[in-house]
Amino acid sequence: MATWNSRGLRGSTLEELINRTNEQYAEKNLALIQKIPTPITPVRMDKEHHQITLAYFEQRSTVDYIGAVQGIPVCFDAKECCTDTFPLSNIHPHQVSFMKKFEEQGGVAFFLLFFSHENLFYYLTLKKLLEFWERMENGGRKSFRREELEEAFYLPKQGGFLVPYLEGLKTDLELRD
């Protein structure tokens, strides 16, 4: 059983940026995306500050976000990285399994990566992740480098959206056709 404590909030800034972007997309009727809460059981509380300081995850989470974009089911997970090398250990086998099944049902699954040291957002297709994943399973690198990523999926700020991932989705869908 996994344990949670306050040191595990590394991605909370990224999460806030994505949540605000989701609000903007919803306000403009472009997408309806919901954050999936991870169920936890509190163990220790800071009563003075009304905060949970120690908890156990009740179950494995699959993805961070799920919803629909113009009638297309989407799910994605957000990951932050502070170097140009992303360790695949940050992605769990049950997440990959869920995302594969999600796409088999006609949805689109992807990862939003934030390279914090460069302030860069990247839309990682499930297809590309699976290339890295298979390489790892066949004894290759257990990570991938930024230089291995496709230039078309970087997400420059535009249109007033903090994390304009619909641009990545658009490119993803165009390449699938």
Disulfide bonds with the S-S distance in Angstrom:
none
